[in-house]
């Protein structure tokens, strides 16, 4: 299901990983962990390994 952009929070570590190779060469696949809270906020981060 789609969520409004304002209701999705991207963790700074995930953001740094996505931009680590620059705008010209982003990663083709990224495994993420998404948590939806009761208030509708969705937190997206790198999975704990």
Secondary structure by P-SEA (a helix, b strand, c coil): cccccccccccaaaaaaaaccccccccccccbbbbbccccbbbbbcccc
